[in-house]
Amino acid sequence: MPELPEVETVRRGLIPAMDGQVITKAHVNRPDLRWKFPENMADRLSGKTVLGLRRRSKYILADLSSGETAIIHLGMSGRMMVSGVQLGEFYVDHPVAQKHDHVKLELGNGAQVVFNDARRFGHIDMAATPDVETHWLIKDIGPEPLGNQFDDAYLIDKLKTRMSPIKTALLDQKLVAGLGNIYVCEVLHRAGIAPTRKAAKISAKRVASLVPIIRDVLQEAIEAGGSSLRDYRQADGELGYFQHSFRVYDQEDNPCRTENCNGTISRIVQSGRSTFYCAQCQR
């Protein structure tokens, strides 16, 4: 499932096509994806100007001139593909319609944005813009890891009584927004913290060290266009490249890349998810 860097990369890719543009026509080709689409969604999108594109955790938020916001989640295989407009060095002609093109937006500048989702775990909902933060999909999400509310004091306080493994704690979206399996594995490896360590048993100093590491890993991944595993693509159709920088994720049996470490990357399963780590340098 796309994590924060992938969603942020898609948001940035959509801006040249959508920001400030009128959605001249919205086409909704099925009644639902993961859940039923909101009533009259095509009419509520058509004729509206996109005032801005934001991100909250793994959701893209498109603020509209009608006073509503479209809340978009890519799910496991969702893609938002742009055509008919210059994206950096690339120009993509409008493609032939595909089987899983479930929503298409025609924009006043000639661009098209298509939401394609083969597995249909994605979703689009709509809410009054002032009510987005209290929407049921968003209201319980924790602070953004790249924002000012996420700092050492916050993380130390939230983890000091948690007896769950540190990896499980960092995956909790109520604790911090947008972190997923890939990037938590990478963060804990850089921090030298074993993913199985109980969060409350980690010293405050080591917990505090996680904050800048989380930010560094996420920023590096965003700059690389995210990580392409299976279905993920950027808005212009290009792959992300951060997977080539993985130190531990999907590196089972490879040598550890930590300086002066002679360990080997291992894989275990935690809460049904693969965890990759080095038992020698992560304690």
Phi, psi and omega in degrees: 000133178305137178256187187308312182298323180293317181293319178295322178296317178297316179303313180295326178290334180280335187304312181299332182272327193248328188297123180079004184261151175275134171279098186291327179205130175251133178245123177245113193264001176205163184280346187202166163236250177295320175231169179297138175294154177297153183301136177055038185300319181299317179292326181287339177268322185295135177082000182262146176270137176277111184279337180178160178237121180243172172230137171231112184057239181259018180252137170265131182245118179254106180280132186246158181293346179282354184089006176252162177233132173275127181255114191243127176238131185281343182065212183275325188230010183291142177227141171246107188253131182257139174217161175080014179210152180285126174242097184063240180270357189251143169230126182244124175293158178299125181280166172293139181303138180253161184304321187257024172280097189269330178223133177231132177247123172264132186246157186296338179271008180092355180282159170232141173237123183244130173264110180248131184211098185294321184269348176060038172262357177282181182196149169229127175233170178225145180210158172301134186307317180294344185259005185300317184293343177256005177297146187299334179283340192241335193300333183260007182283141180285185183292156177290133182294341178262004182260170184289337181286342179264102180221182184302313184299318180298311185292319177301315181297318184287335184262348190295339179245005183276121180262005176281160175303147183301324179296316179299319181297316183288340177277351181287113183293344175284338179276312180209141188277137163087350179285137179232186189301315183301307190284333175292319175302314181295318180297312183295327177294314179297327182279347182072027182251129179293135181294343181270351180297136176293132186304318184291343183268359179271135183298153180301324180297317181287325176297315180300326181294340180292328187300305179294330179292316177304313181296318180297313182298316181295316180296319178297320180293320178297316180297331180272001179081020180084187181244125180266104174235117182067261196263344191293135172222153171286173185295336178267007178092352181285155175283155167278163186235004184293339179301337178284350179255003180303130174270325182231324187300128179062025182249026183308134178074000175273156178296143176295141183266003176290136182302135178066017176255132179256016183282175178235143182287132179247162176235132171230172178246127176234123179051040177080006182239146178289133174242130179246133183198168176251116182291341183279318185254353176255114184237000000 
